[in-house]
Amino acid sequence: MKRINFNGHFLLVFCVVAGILSCNETKEKSQENTNADIIFPKGEKISNNNFTGTAWLKTLVNADSVNQVAVGSVTFEPGARTKWHSHPAGQIILALDGVGYYQEKGQPKKVLRKGDVIKCSPDIPHWHGASVDTAFVQVAITGREKGKTVWLEEVMDNEYQAR
């Protein structure tokens, strides 16, 4: 008669189940960390015609008579971008995540990554948005004391794709 060692089978089954549970816990923690890394929520999908592609805006501060600076977090899907535009009182862009582009008229396009800061001088036409294959999240700090954003023409694909 053959004797079966249940302790060895039990140990093997226990190790397999513990490994599966551990993988599920790691996956859940990874998803939690991804959500925890988001500084500001995506906000509302931008539906005006000043953008190409899909982008979302979370308004953080509205300009008013006391503080004439507007602050917003913009999330661009890959390929999304603004039209050419300028700001009478200038703008500061803080890159929070992903890979983006920034370009002033007559200048080469700059690649932006997390931690980069761009100071847009007053009345200088420029555009910004996500890279071709990576989403981009930015905070835009825009002076409003000299007027609203001046929206210009669309950024053409050949301008966007130029190196």
N, C-alpha and C positions, 0 to 999 in steps of 0.2 A: 504494500500500500504506500502511495506517495504522500508525503506530508507537505502541506502548503504553509508557507511562512507569511501570515497575514500582517505581521508588523512591518515587513519590508514593503508590501503593497500599500499599506496604509501610509507609510512615510512617503512613498512616491506620489500617491494621490494628493496628500497634503501639500507637498512641494509644488505640484502643478497648479492646484487651486490657489495657493498663496501667490504664486507668480502671476496668475491671471488677475487676481484682485489688485495686486501691486501695480500692474500695467494700467488698469482702469483708473486707479487713484492718481497715477502720474499723469495720465491723459487729462483728467479733470483739473488737476492743479495747473497743468500747462495752459489750459483754456482760461482758468481764472487769472493767471499771470498776464496773459495777452490782454484781457479786459482791464486788468489793473494798471497796465502800462498806458492806457488811454488817459490823457490829461483832461481833455474837454470832450463832451459828446459831439457826435457828428453834426447835429443840428438839422436844419431843414434843407431839403434839396433846392438848389438854386434854379429858378424857372425863367429868369429873364434872359434876354438874348446877348448879354455881355460876356458870356462864357461859351466855349466850344467843349463838348463832352459833358460829363456828369460831375458836379461838384456840390458840396453841402456847406452851409454857413451856420455857425453857432455864434450869434451876437453875444459878446461878453460885456461890452460897455457901449451905450449909446451916447453920442456927443450931446451936450446940452449947454445952457448959457454959463454954467459954472466951470465945466471941464469940456472943452471943445475938441476932444479927442475921441474917436471911435475905435473900438477894439473888437476884432472878430477872429474866430478860428475857422479856417477854410480847409476842407478835406477834398482833394482832387483825385478822381479815379485816374488810372494810367491814361495818358493822352489828353486829359482835360486841361484847359488853360483859359486865361482871361483874354479879352480883346486887348489891343493896344489901348492904353489909357494914361492919364496923368493926374496928379493931385496938387492943387494950388498951394497947399501947406506941407506937402511931402508925406512920406510914409516910411515905416520901418517894418521889415518882414523878418520874423523869427522862424527858422525851420525847426519843426518839432519831430518829424518822422518821415521816412521814405526818401525818395530822390525827386528833386524838382528842378525846374529851370527858371532863370530870370534873365531878361534881356532889356537893355535900353536901346532906343533908336540909334543906329550907327555904331553900336558896340557889339562885340562877340557875346554869344549866349554863355551864361555861367551855370554850372551845375551846383545845385544846393543839396546839402545833406544835414541831418540832425545836428543842431548846434550852430549852424551858419546864420549870420545876421546880415541883412542888406538894408542900407540906408538909401531910400529913393529921394533924390533932391526934388524940390518943388518944380512943377511944370515940366518935368522931363518925361516924355512918352516912354512907356515900358510895358512889358507883359510878364506874367509868371504863371506857373502851373506845374503839373506832374510831368515826369519823364515819360517816354514812350511806353515802358513796360512796368513801371513801379508807381504806386500811389504816393501822394505827397500831402503832408499836413503842415500848415503854417499858421502863425498868428500874425495878423496885419494890424498895425497901430497907425491910424490915419488921422492927421490933423484936419479939422473941418473949419477952423477959424477964418480961412480965406476962400471957402466955398467947397462945393461938392466935387466928387470925382468927375473928370471929363473923359467920357468914353469915346474912343476913336474906332478905327477899322479893325476888322477881324485879323488875327494872326494867320497868315496863309500856311498851308502844310509845308511848303518849301522853306519858309522862315523857321517854322517849328522844328523841322527835321535837320536843319543845317547844323553842322558841327562847330 
